[in-house]
Amino acid sequence: MMFSCNTSTYGHSTFLLTGFPGLEASHHWVSIPINLICVVSILGNSIILFLIRTDPALQQPMYIFLSMLAASDLGLCASTFPTMVRLFWLGARELPFDLCAAQMFFIHAFTYVESGVLLAMAFDRIVAIRDPLHYATILTHSAMAKVGAAILVRAVVLNLPGPMLLRNLLFPQVSVLSHCYCLHCDLVGLACSDTQINSLVGLVSILLSLGLDSCLIVLSYTLILRTVLGLASPGERLKALNTCVSHLCIVFIFYLPKLGLSVLHRVEKHSYPALAVLMANLHFLVPPFMNPIVYCIKSKQIRQGLLKRFKEKRIDVS
């Protein structure tokens, strides 16, 4: 929904957040599970970061990349959670242009960081399976720091043009967003002026991040599968594939909700607006919520680290 363009302005618009259409009277109740997911996500990822930071047994490349993933998940929660609380609990829908543009930047940036870390984790699995003897010499702490810096720089560089170009667009003084947070495609669709450059920049940004990363992850697992199938022993094949299960799970958790939301927007968005909003919320909330759970279930070292911390706490208390 958009108000009249007759009163459009540059950079001084107000955007109205959208909750669940038709359920406005029940927003407090509807938001309870969403808020619980956010709280569990923050706690889970904070625990993962703490364990990896303090446990020497977890100072390995795979877990250092996992700590990067947990940090990006916390950033994503911090970017989306405040506006959800304002809307669902305080009923505050208004968001000024600058705040909306800033939120848009951080949401997309942390999403690109997460995608980049998933690609780095895929490379980690390639090296571990295809060249295990040189694993420690290839994935040194210095190399991982450079990879992390490159992922962060790419996310910032690809997302900086978006907010800057939005300042050149005319918006109605008041516009209604499709979600309870600001996204680039949503803002561009509300503009009153020509948005071809903005749309092109957004497309290039997605292709050079999520598009490129997903293709390289598929290529990585193709190479891994070829290597695993070349192993003589079925037991060795199963052991090698088992080391990839956690990563594959979080790759699917990250990409499938985005694919589902994209299909819903093109097919039945207007028929089921509440479902579209729910999917839009879940596609940002589910990965930070599920990633710590998947690794706690599948990683023996993470479970041992947790148990060790609980035992130390019990000893301190007693």
Stockholm file with secondary structure:
# STOCKHOLM 1.0

chainA/1-318         MMFSCNTSTYGHSTFLLTGFPGLEASHHWVSIPINLICVVSILGNSIILFLIRTDPALQQPMYIFLSMLAASDLGLCASTFPTMVRLFWLGARELPFDLCAAQMFFIHAFTYVESGVLLAMAFDRIVAIRDPLHYATILTHSAMAKVGAAILVRAVVLNLPGPMLLRNLLFPQVSVLSHCYCLHCDLVGLACSDTQINSLVGLVSILLSLGLDSCLIVLSYTLILRTVLGLASPGERLKALNTCVSHLCIVFIFYLPKLGLSVLHRVEKHSYPALAVLMANLHFLVPPFMNPIVYCIKSKQIRQGLLKRFKEKRIDVS
#=GR chainA/1-318 SS CBCCGGGCEESCCEEECCCCTTCGGGHHHHHHHHHHHHHHHHHHHHHHHHHHHHCGGGCSHHHHHHHHHHHHHHHHHHHHHHHHHHHHTTCCCEEEHHHHHHHHHHHHHHHHHHHHHHHHHHHHHHHHHHCGGGHHHHSCHHHHHHHHHHHHHHHHHHHSHHHHHHTTSEECSEEECSSSSCCHHHHHHHCSSCCHHHHHHHHHHHIIIIIHHHHHHHHHHHHHHHHHHTCSCHHHHHHHHHTTHHHHHHHHHHHHHHHHHHHHHHHTTTTCHHHHHHHHHHHHHHHHHHHHHHHHHHCHHHHHHHHHHHHHHHHHHC
#=GC SS_cons         CBCCGGGCEESCCEEECCCCTTCGGGHHHHHHHHHHHHHHHHHHHHHHHHHHHHCGGGCSHHHHHHHHHHHHHHHHHHHHHHHHHHHHTTCCCEEEHHHHHHHHHHHHHHHHHHHHHHHHHHHHHHHHHHCGGGHHHHSCHHHHHHHHHHHHHHHHHHHSHHHHHHTTSEECSEEECSSSSCCHHHHHHHCSSCCHHHHHHHHHHHIIIIIHHHHHHHHHHHHHHHHHHTCSCHHHHHHHHHTTHHHHHHHHHHHHHHHHHHHHHHHTTTTCHHHHHHHHHHHHHHHHHHHHHHHHHHCHHHHHHHHHHHHHHHHHHC
//
